[in-house]
Amino acid sequence: MPHPIPPWRALACAALIALSPLAATGPLAQGAAADLAPEVATGRSPRAGGEATEQMVAAANPLAAQAGLDILRAGGSAVDAAIAVQLVLNLVEPQSSGLGGGAFLLHWDEGRRALVSLDGRETAPTAATPDRFLGPDGAPMEFMAAVVGGRSVGVPGTPRLLEEAHRRWGRLPWARLFDPAIRLAEEGFAISPRLAGSLAQEEVLADDPRARALFYTADGTPKAAGARLTNPAFAATLRRLAAEGADAFYAGAIARDIVSTVAGHPTNPGDMTLADLGGYRVVEREPVCGDYRAYRVCGMGPPSSGAVAIQQILGVIEPADMAALGPGPEAVHRFAEAGRLAFADRARYLGDPDFVAVPLRGLLDEGYLAGRAALIDPARSMGEAEAGEPPFRQGGRFAPSDGPENGTSHISVVDRDGNAVSMTTTIEAGFGARLMTAGGFLLNNELTDFAFLPEEEGQPVANRVEPGKRPRSSMAPTLVFDAHGRLYVVAGSPGGSQIIGFVAKTLVGILDWGLDPQAAVDLPNFGSRNGPTELEAGTEAEGWAAALEALGHEVSVAEMTSGIQAIVVTPEGLAGGADSRREGVAIGD
């Protein structure tokens, strides 16, 4: 049976595309990845989507996407391309990801028909204690006070993750994958509107001398869009890693500099040690998979909550005829109610499985989800949902939700052999902990993804700080397979805890509403994290507020800046979508 989606040019529901003012106007010409044109002043790409017959890369910046495509053209694998993309993203989108952060990676091996998920999430230093983010009075620290400085920095996982993925699935020599990023770091590139906008809004980064020297002019003004930026320190770091592998990051001069940078913050130092860096390990996790209609949806399991929450949302809305409802208030009502239920369970049960018992089997149990779905009243919002009582559990502990996040990116790749990578990568907040190393990369503030309060209602929280522990995440790299087990969708997004809704919305757009990936990505964002029902400002969704309020929803209309990258495998080849809210593109051959 062919993939159950109509050819893009004869899309029966083309009218749905018009719901979003962000919809792309046409595919990106192959190979087009020069410095961004001045007209992209809003940070939104007017030419994000693409089509290809054999291979494709979708990433958050055209220079990074082009680097990945060049690696594919040189005979590289999907993993090779993803590595090249990540290294360039660290350079051109430093506010969002890089060597100083962590990532989750899903890999599909078409030849072996094998799905593997790798956990490159940051870990807490050995000296970390549950009261890490409590003030002298025992109250939680103000969020930004915790973020800025060494206290929030977790042991980075991205370099070790990239090396492990290359060891398993790489095709080209390791050092070859560094060439595009080294060239751009040494020769320079034009600062994109999005990076320039992030710098203009940033209030703390300039306090770091190394960051100030790199991103600001002599008078302290942030460098503008179009200004040429070089990063010779980062080029030197890349050359060392290319020659010596990830060991050069976790020991030696680079590691010593990371430790001194973390410990040297004048007001908020951290306690990471060389032993913490040297002891970091990537963990292979069992992928979390569940059925949705005729499809199999797979993602990253705990310590990420992404796959579990997405599959709960899909399982709860499955009894509804979403295809008949189409985008609009009724569909958003169902989707938001499912989100409330999923986030209630997420808050109680999800954490690092090496430290807490996570009842995965129960949370995704078909009977349990049917019971949760029965709680939805088609005519009335439930308000705040309570966590359920899933079967097969060993007790639950409350864990408050994550703080805000803007420092994340997503990479989707399919190579000519049908292998695929879905990788979500992060330094947590925009510009992370606002600490720049001598090696030219920023450090994460991932530890603020832990719960600040170590106890809730007299119980230790599942997501409390503990030494060596990985904080709970919402990152949701996702692969979808059709009824015959064939790869169908490669997707993911940045966006903090909103990632869950962003990715679930995109899957509904593709699987239920028959949209091509660019239209599905660019649909208005909507959902609920067990608070107000959120509707994306500046889109058609604003017009749905009154109908939802009539159903009892508390509605919040706000900016919801996703960064979804999606590739769909079609009978004709590959179709890509890159979120027009950002600067990404999907390009291929």
C-alpha positions as CSV (number, residue, x, y, z in Angstrom):
1,M,0.0,0.0,0.0
2,P,1.5,3.4,-0.9
3,H,1.8,6.1,1.8
4,P,-1.7,7.3,2.5
5,I,-1.1,10.9,1.4
6,P,-2.1,12.5,-1.8
7,P,0.5,13.9,-4.3
8,W,1.4,17.4,-3.1
9,R,0.4,19.2,-6.4
10,A,-3.1,17.7,-6.3
11,L,-3.6,18.2,-2.5
12,A,-7.4,18.0,-1.9
13,C,-7.2,20.0,1.2
14,A,-5.1,22.8,-0.2
15,A,-7.5,25.3,1.3
16,L,-6.2,24.4,4.7
17,I,-2.8,25.9,3.8
18,A,-4.3,29.3,3.7
19,L,-5.0,29.1,7.4
20,S,-1.5,30.2,8.2
21,P,0.0,33.5,6.9
22,L,3.4,31.8,7.4
23,A,2.8,29.2,4.6
24,A,5.8,29.0,2.2
25,T,5.3,30.2,-1.3
26,G,7.3,27.4,-3.0
27,P,10.2,25.0,-2.8
28,L,13.7,26.2,-2.2
29,A,16.0,25.9,-5.2
30,Q,18.5,23.1,-4.7
31,G,21.8,24.2,-3.3
32,A,20.5,27.7,-2.4
33,A,22.2,28.4,0.9
34,A,24.0,31.7,0.6
35,D,24.0,34.2,3.3
36,L,20.4,35.3,4.1
37,A,18.9,38.0,2.0
38,P,18.1,41.3,3.7
39,E,14.4,40.9,3.0
40,V,14.2,38.2,5.7
41,A,14.1,40.9,8.2
42,T,11.5,39.3,10.4
43,G,13.5,36.1,10.9
44,R,10.9,34.2,9.0
45,S,11.9,32.3,5.8
46,P,9.7,32.9,2.8
47,R,11.1,29.9,1.0
48,A,11.5,27.2,3.6
49,G,10.1,24.1,2.0
50,G,11.6,21.8,-0.6
51,E,11.3,18.6,-2.6
52,A,13.8,16.0,-3.5
53,T,14.0,12.6,-5.0
54,E,16.9,10.9,-3.1
55,Q,18.2,12.8,0.0
56,M,17.2,15.8,2.1
57,V,18.3,18.0,5.0
58,A,16.0,20.3,7.0
59,A,17.7,22.6,9.5
60,A,17.3,25.9,11.2
61,N,19.8,27.9,9.1
62,P,20.5,27.7,5.4
63,L,24.3,27.6,5.9
64,A,23.9,24.6,8.2
65,A,21.5,22.8,5.8
66,Q,23.8,23.4,2.9
67,A,26.7,21.9,4.9
68,G,24.7,18.8,5.5
69,L,23.6,18.5,1.9
70,D,27.2,18.9,0.8
71,I,28.2,16.0,3.0
72,L,25.4,13.9,1.6
73,R,26.6,14.7,-2.0
74,A,30.1,13.6,-1.0
75,G,28.7,10.2,-0.1
76,G,28.1,10.8,3.6
77,S,25.4,9.1,5.6
78,A,22.5,10.8,7.4
79,V,24.5,10.8,10.5
80,D,27.5,12.4,8.7
81,A,25.2,15.1,7.5
82,A,23.7,15.7,10.9
83,I,27.1,16.1,12.4
84,A,28.1,18.7,9.8
85,V,24.8,20.5,10.4
86,Q,25.3,20.6,14.2
87,L,28.8,22.0,13.9
88,V,27.7,24.8,11.6
89,L,24.6,25.6,13.7
90,N,27.0,26.1,16.7
91,L,28.7,28.8,14.7
92,V,25.8,30.5,12.9
93,E,23.0,30.0,15.5
94,P,25.1,29.9,18.7
95,Q,22.1,31.0,20.8
96,S,20.4,27.7,20.3
97,S,22.8,24.7,20.4
98,G,26.4,23.6,20.2
99,L,29.3,21.7,21.7
100,G,28.6,23.2,25.1
101,G,25.1,21.6,25.2
102,G,23.3,18.2,24.8
103,A,21.0,16.4,22.4
104,F,18.8,13.5,21.7
105,L,19.2,11.5,18.5
106,L,17.0,9.0,16.8
107,H,18.5,6.9,13.9
108,W,16.7,4.7,11.4
109,D,18.9,2.2,9.6
110,E,16.9,1.3,6.5
111,G,19.1,-1.7,5.6
112,R,18.8,-3.3,9.0
113,R,15.3,-2.0,9.7
114,A,16.6,-0.9,13.0
115,L,15.7,2.1,15.2
116,V,18.1,3.3,17.9
117,S,17.8,6.3,20.2
118,L,20.9,7.9,21.8
119,D,20.7,10.1,24.9
120,G,23.4,12.9,24.9
121,R,21.6,14.9,27.6
122,E,23.8,16.9,30.0
123,T,24.4,15.6,33.5
124,A,24.6,17.2,36.9
125,P,28.1,17.5,38.4
126,T,29.0,15.0,41.2
127,A,28.9,17.9,43.7
128,A,25.3,18.8,42.9
129,T,22.7,18.5,45.6
130,P,18.9,18.7,45.6
131,D,19.0,22.2,47.2
132,R,21.1,23.6,44.4
133,F,18.6,26.2,43.3
134,L,17.4,27.2,46.8
135,G,18.3,30.6,48.3
136,P,19.6,31.1,51.9
137,D,15.9,31.5,53.0
138,G,15.0,28.1,51.5
139,A,12.9,29.6,48.7
140,P,13.6,28.9,45.0
141,M,16.1,31.3,43.3
142,E,14.7,33.7,40.8
143,F,15.0,31.9,37.4
144,M,17.5,34.2,35.6
145,A,19.6,34.5,38.8
146,A,20.0,30.7,38.6
147,V,20.6,30.6,34.8
148,V,23.4,33.1,34.5
149,G,26.7,31.7,35.6
150,G,28.4,28.4,36.3
151,R,25.7,27.0,38.8
152,S,23.4,26.1,35.9
153,V,25.9,24.4,33.6
154,G,25.6,20.6,33.1
155,V,28.3,18.4,31.8
156,P,27.9,18.7,28.0
157,G,26.9,15.7,26.0
158,T,26.9,16.8,22.3
159,P,30.5,16.1,21.3
160,R,30.4,12.6,22.7
161,L,27.0,12.0,21.1
162,L,28.2,13.0,17.7
163,E,31.3,10.8,18.0
164,E,29.2,7.8,19.1
165,A,26.7,8.3,16.3
166,H,29.6,8.5,13.8
167,R,31.2,5.4,15.2
168,R,28.0,3.4,14.6
169,W,26.7,4.9,11.4
170,G,29.2,7.3,9.9
171,R,30.5,6.8,6.3
172,L,32.9,9.6,5.6
173,P,36.0,10.2,7.8
174,W,35.3,12.0,11.0
175,A,37.6,14.9,10.2
176,R,35.9,15.5,6.9
177,L,32.7,16.4,8.7
178,F,34.3,19.4,10.3
179,D,35.4,21.1,7.1
180,P,32.3,23.3,6.4
181,A,32.2,24.7,10.0
182,I,36.0,25.3,10.1
183,R,35.8,27.2,6.8
184,L,32.9,29.4,7.9
185,A,34.6,30.0,11.3
186,E,37.8,31.2,9.6
187,E,36.5,33.0,6.6
188,G,33.4,34.4,8.2
189,F,29.7,34.6,7.5
190,A,27.0,37.2,7.5
191,I,25.1,37.4,10.8
192,S,21.5,36.4,10.2
193,P,18.5,38.5,11.2
194,R,17.6,36.0,13.8
195,L,21.0,36.0,15.5
196,A,21.1,39.8,15.3
197,G,17.6,40.0,16.8
198,S,18.6,37.7,19.7
199,L,21.6,39.7,20.4
200,A,19.6,43.0,20.3
201,Q,17.2,41.6,22.9
202,E,19.8,40.0,25.1
203,E,20.6,41.9,28.4
204,V,23.3,39.8,30.0
205,L,25.6,38.2,27.4
206,A,27.7,41.3,27.0
207,D,28.8,41.0,30.6
208,D,30.9,38.0,29.5
209,P,34.2,39.4,28.1
210,R,34.7,36.7,25.5
211,A,31.2,36.9,24.3
212,R,31.4,40.7,24.2
213,A,34.5,40.5,22.1
214,L,32.8,38.1,19.6
215,F,29.3,39.5,19.3
216,Y,29.5,43.2,20.1
217,T,31.2,46.2,18.5
218,A,33.9,48.2,20.3
219,D,31.3,50.6,21.8
220,G,29.2,47.6,23.2
221,T,26.5,47.7,20.5
222,P,25.4,44.2,19.3
223,K,26.6,43.4,15.8
224,A,23.9,43.9,13.2
225,A,22.4,41.6,10.6
226,G,24.7,41.3,7.6
227,A,27.9,42.1,9.6
228,R,30.7,39.6,9.0
229,L,31.5,37.3,11.9
230,T,34.5,35.1,12.3
231,N,35.3,32.8,15.2
232,P,38.9,31.7,15.0
233,A,38.8,30.3,18.6
234,F,36.0,28.0,17.5
235,A,37.9,27.0,14.4
236,A,40.8,26.0,16.6
237,T,38.5,23.9,18.8
238,L,37.0,22.2,15.7
239,R,40.5,21.4,14.3
240,R,41.5,19.8,17.5
241,L,38.3,17.7,17.8
242,A,38.6,16.7,14.1
243,A,42.2,15.5,14.7
244,E,41.8,13.9,18.2
245,G,38.1,13.0,18.5
246,A,35.8,13.8,21.4
247,D,38.4,12.9,24.0
248,A,40.0,16.2,23.2
249,F,36.8,17.9,24.6
250,Y,36.5,15.8,27.7
251,A,40.1,16.0,28.8
252,G,43.1,18.3,28.3
253,A,43.1,22.0,27.5
254,I,39.5,22.3,26.4
255,A,38.2,20.5,29.5
256,R,40.4,22.6,31.8
257,D,39.0,25.7,30.2
258,I,35.4,24.6,30.6
259,V,36.0,23.8,34.3
260,S,37.7,27.2,34.9
261,T,35.0,29.0,33.0
262,V,32.3,27.4,35.1
263,A,34.1,28.0,38.4
264,G,35.2,31.5,37.5
265,H,31.9,33.3,37.3
266,P,32.2,36.2,39.7
267,T,28.8,35.9,41.4
268,N,27.3,32.5,40.5
269,P,30.2,29.9,40.1
270,G,29.6,26.3,39.4
271,D,31.3,23.1,40.7
272,M,32.0,21.0,37.6
273,T,35.3,19.0,37.7
274,L,37.6,17.4,35.2
275,A,36.4,14.1,36.6
276,D,32.8,15.0,35.7
277,L,33.8,15.7,32.1
278,G,35.9,12.6,31.8
279,G,33.2,10.4,33.2
280,Y,30.4,11.6,30.7
281,R,28.8,8.7,28.8
282,V,26.2,8.6,26.0
283,V,23.3,6.2,26.9
284,E,21.4,4.1,24.4
285,R,17.7,4.2,25.4
286,E,14.9,2.0,24.2
287,P,12.8,4.1,21.7
288,V,9.3,4.9,22.9
289,C,6.8,3.8,20.2
290,G,3.0,3.8,20.1
291,D,0.3,3.4,17.5
292,Y,-1.8,6.3,16.1
293,R,-4.4,5.2,13.6
294,A,-2.5,3.3,10.9
295,Y,0.9,4.7,12.0
296,R,3.7,3.9,14.4
297,V,5.0,7.0,16.2
298,C,8.4,6.6,17.8
299,G,10.5,9.0,19.9
300,M,13.0,9.5,22.7
301,G,12.1,8.1,26.1
302,P,12.9,9.4,29.5
303,P,14.7,11.6,30.6
304,S,12.8,13.2,27.8
305,S,9.0,13.6,28.3
306,G,8.5,14.4,24.7
307,A,7.6,11.1,23.1
308,V,5.5,10.0,26.1
309,A,3.4,13.2,26.1
310,I,3.0,13.3,22.3
311,Q,1.8,9.7,22.3
312,Q,-0.6,10.4,25.1
313,I,-2.0,13.4,23.2
314,L,-2.4,11.3,20.1
315,G,-3.9,8.4,22.0
316,V,-6.5,10.6,23.7
317,I,-7.6,12.4,20.5
318,E,-7.6,9.2,18.5
319,P,-11.4,8.4,19.1
320,A,-12.3,11.8,17.6
321,D,-12.6,12.2,13.9
322,M,-9.9,14.8,13.6
323,A,-9.9,14.5,9.8
324,A,-13.5,15.6,9.7
325,L,-13.1,18.3,12.2
326,G,-10.1,20.0,10.4
327,P,-8.2,22.9,11.9
328,G,-10.5,25.0,14.0
329,P,-12.0,25.5,17.5
330,E,-13.5,21.9,17.8
331,A,-10.2,20.3,16.9
332,V,-8.3,22.7,19.2
333,H,-10.7,21.9,22.1
334,R,-9.9,18.2,21.8
335,F,-6.2,18.7,21.3
336,A,-5.9,21.2,24.3
337,E,-7.9,18.9,26.6
338,A,-5.6,16.0,25.6
339,G,-2.6,18.2,26.3
340,R,-3.9,19.0,29.8
341,L,-4.1,15.3,30.6
342,A,-0.7,14.6,29.2
343,F,1.0,17.4,31.0
344,A,-0.6,16.4,34.3
345,D,0.9,13.0,34.0
346,R,4.2,14.4,32.8
347,A,4.4,16.6,35.9
348,R,3.9,13.6,38.2
349,Y,5.7,10.7,36.6
350,L,8.5,11.8,34.2
351,G,12.2,12.1,35.1
352,D,15.5,10.4,34.6
353,P,14.8,6.6,34.5
354,D,18.2,5.9,36.1
355,F,17.0,7.7,39.2
356,V,13.2,7.3,39.4
357,A,10.7,4.6,38.4
358,V,8.9,5.9,35.3
359,P,5.7,3.9,34.6
360,L,6.1,4.0,30.8
361,R,4.0,0.9,30.1
362,G,1.1,2.2,32.1
363,L,1.3,5.8,30.7
364,L,0.9,4.4,27.2
365,D,-1.4,1.6,28.0
366,E,-4.3,1.5,25.5
367,G,-6.9,1.0,28.3
368,Y,-5.5,3.8,30.4
369,L,-5.5,6.2,27.5
370,A,-9.1,5.2,26.6
371,G,-10.1,6.1,30.2
372,R,-8.3,9.4,29.9
373,A,-10.0,10.2,26.6
374,A,-13.4,9.5,28.3
375,L,-12.7,12.5,30.6
376,I,-13.0,14.9,27.7
377,D,-16.4,16.6,27.4
378,P,-16.9,17.7,23.8
379,A,-19.0,20.6,25.1
380,R,-16.9,21.9,28.0
381,S,-13.3,22.3,29.0
382,M,-12.2,20.4,32.1
383,G,-10.0,23.3,33.3
384,E,-6.9,22.0,35.1
385,A,-6.4,18.3,34.8
386,E,-5.2,15.9,37.5
387,A,-2.6,13.2,36.9
388,G,-4.1,9.8,36.3
389,E,-3.4,6.5,38.0
390,P,-1.7,4.4,35.2
391,P,-1.3,0.7,35.7
392,F,2.1,-1.0,36.2
393,R,3.5,1.9,38.2
394,Q,5.7,1.8,41.3
395,G,4.5,5.1,42.8
396,G,4.7,8.6,41.5
397,R,6.4,11.8,42.7
398,F,5.4,15.3,41.8
399,A,7.8,17.2,39.6
400,P,7.0,20.9,38.6
401,S,7.3,21.9,35.0
402,D,10.4,23.1,33.2
403,G,11.4,26.7,33.0
404,P,11.3,28.7,29.7
405,E,13.7,27.6,26.9
406,N,14.8,29.3,23.7
407,G,18.2,27.8,23.1
408,T,17.3,24.7,21.1
409,S,17.3,23.6,17.4
410,H,16.2,20.6,15.4
411,I,17.8,18.6,12.5
412,S,16.0,16.2,10.2
413,V,18.0,14.2,7.6
414,V,17.2,11.4,5.1
415,D,20.0,10.0,3.0
416,R,19.9,8.3,-0.4
417,D,19.8,4.9,1.2
418,G,16.7,5.7,3.3
419,N,18.6,6.1,6.6
420,A,17.3,8.9,8.7
421,V,18.3,11.1,11.7
422,S,16.0,13.1,13.9
423,M,18.0,15.1,16.4
424,T,17.0,17.8,18.8
425,T,19.9,19.8,20.2
426,T,20.1,22.4,22.9
427,I,22.0,24.7,25.2
428,E,18.6,25.4,27.0
429,A,18.0,29.1,27.3
430,G,19.0,31.5,24.5
431,F,22.8,31.8,24.8
432,G,22.7,29.2,27.6
433,A,24.4,30.2,30.8
434,R,25.9,33.3,29.1
435,L,29.4,31.8,29.5
436,M,31.7,31.8,26.5
437,T,34.7,29.4,26.7
438,A,38.1,30.3,25.3
439,G,37.3,27.7,22.7
440,G,34.6,29.9,21.1
441,F,31.5,28.1,22.2
442,L,28.8,28.8,24.8
443,L,28.0,26.7,27.8
444,N,24.5,25.4,28.6
445,N,22.2,26.2,31.5
446,E,20.6,22.8,31.4
447,L,20.5,22.2,35.1
448,T,17.7,24.8,35.4
449,D,15.5,22.1,33.8
450,F,15.6,20.4,37.1
451,A,12.9,21.2,39.7
452,F,14.1,24.0,41.9
453,L,12.1,22.6,44.9
454,P,13.4,19.2,45.9
455,E,10.2,18.2,47.6
456,E,6.5,18.8,46.9
457,E,3.7,17.9,49.3
458,G,6.3,16.1,51.5
459,Q,7.5,13.9,48.6
460,P,10.9,14.1,46.8
461,V,10.2,15.2,43.3
462,A,11.1,13.0,40.4
463,N,13.0,15.8,38.7
464,R,15.0,17.0,41.6
465,V,18.7,17.7,41.3
466,E,21.0,14.8,42.1
467,P,24.6,14.1,41.2
468,G,25.1,12.5,37.8
469,K,21.4,12.9,36.9
470,R,20.0,14.1,33.6
471,P,17.3,16.8,33.9
472,R,13.9,16.1,32.4
473,S,13.4,17.4,28.9
474,S,10.6,18.0,26.4
475,M,12.7,17.5,23.3
476,A,10.9,15.2,20.9
477,P,12.8,14.0,17.9
478,T,10.2,11.9,16.2
479,L,10.0,9.2,13.5
480,V,6.7,7.9,12.1
481,F,6.3,4.7,10.2
482,D,3.4,3.6,8.0
483,A,1.3,0.4,8.4
484,H,3.9,-1.6,6.6
485,G,6.8,-0.4,8.8
486,R,8.2,2.0,6.2
487,L,9.7,5.3,7.2
488,Y,7.2,8.1,6.6
489,V,7.9,11.3,8.7
490,V,11.1,12.7,10.3
491,A,10.3,15.6,12.6
492,G,11.0,17.7,15.7
493,S,11.1,21.2,17.0
494,P,12.7,23.5,19.6
495,G,10.4,25.4,22.0
496,G,10.8,24.2,25.6
497,S,7.8,22.4,27.0
498,Q,5.8,23.7,24.0
499,I,7.8,21.3,21.8
500,I,5.3,18.6,22.7
501,G,2.4,20.6,21.2
502,F,4.4,21.8,18.2
503,V,5.3,18.3,17.2
504,A,1.9,16.8,17.9
505,K,0.2,19.5,15.9
506,T,2.5,18.8,13.0
507,L,1.7,15.1,13.1
508,V,-2.0,15.8,13.2
509,G,-1.6,18.1,10.2
510,I,0.2,15.4,8.2
511,L,-1.5,12.3,9.3
512,D,-5.1,13.5,9.8
513,W,-5.4,16.5,7.6
514,G,-3.3,15.4,4.7
515,L,-1.2,18.5,4.6
516,D,2.3,18.5,3.0
517,P,5.0,19.0,5.6
518,Q,5.5,22.7,4.9
519,A,1.8,23.5,5.4
520,A,1.7,21.3,8.5
521,V,4.7,23.0,10.0
522,D,3.3,26.4,9.3
523,L,-0.2,25.7,10.7
524,P,-1.0,28.0,13.6
525,N,0.3,26.7,16.9
526,F,-2.2,25.8,19.6
527,G,-2.5,23.6,22.7
528,S,-2.5,23.5,26.5
529,R,0.2,22.6,29.0
530,N,-2.4,22.1,31.7
531,G,-2.8,25.9,32.0
532,P,-4.6,28.2,29.6
533,T,-5.4,27.1,26.1
534,E,-2.6,28.8,24.0
535,L,-3.3,30.2,20.6
536,E,-0.6,31.7,18.4
537,A,-0.7,35.4,17.9
538,G,-0.8,36.8,14.4
539,T,-2.4,33.7,12.9
540,E,-5.8,32.4,12.1
541,A,-5.9,30.8,15.5
542,E,-6.7,34.2,17.1
543,G,-10.1,34.0,15.6
544,W,-10.8,30.7,17.4
545,A,-10.6,32.3,20.9
546,A,-14.3,33.3,21.3
547,A,-15.5,29.8,20.4
548,L,-13.1,28.2,22.8
549,E,-14.0,30.6,25.6
550,A,-17.6,29.7,25.0
551,L,-16.5,26.1,25.9
552,G,-15.0,27.2,29.1
553,H,-11.4,27.6,28.0
554,E,-9.2,30.3,29.6
555,V,-7.4,31.5,26.4
556,S,-4.0,33.0,26.1
557,V,-3.0,34.5,22.7
558,A,0.7,34.8,22.5
559,E,3.8,34.4,20.3
560,M,4.6,30.6,19.9
561,T,7.8,30.5,18.0
562,S,8.3,26.9,17.0
563,G,11.2,25.8,14.8
564,I,9.8,22.6,13.3
565,Q,11.9,20.7,10.7
566,A,10.0,17.9,8.9
567,I,10.7,15.5,6.1
568,V,8.0,13.2,4.6
569,V,8.8,10.2,2.5
570,T,6.4,10.1,-0.4
571,P,5.9,7.8,-3.4
572,E,7.5,10.5,-5.5
573,G,10.5,11.1,-3.2
574,L,10.9,13.5,-0.3
575,A,9.0,16.6,0.7
576,G,10.5,18.9,3.4
577,G,9.1,21.6,5.6
578,A,11.2,24.1,7.7
579,D,9.4,26.4,10.1
580,S,8.8,29.8,8.4
581,R,8.8,31.4,11.9
582,R,12.6,31.0,11.8
583,E,15.3,30.9,9.2
584,G,15.4,27.2,8.3
585,V,15.2,25.5,5.0
586,A,14.7,22.0,3.7
587,I,16.9,21.2,0.7
588,G,18.0,18.1,-1.2
589,D,18.6,16.3,-4.4
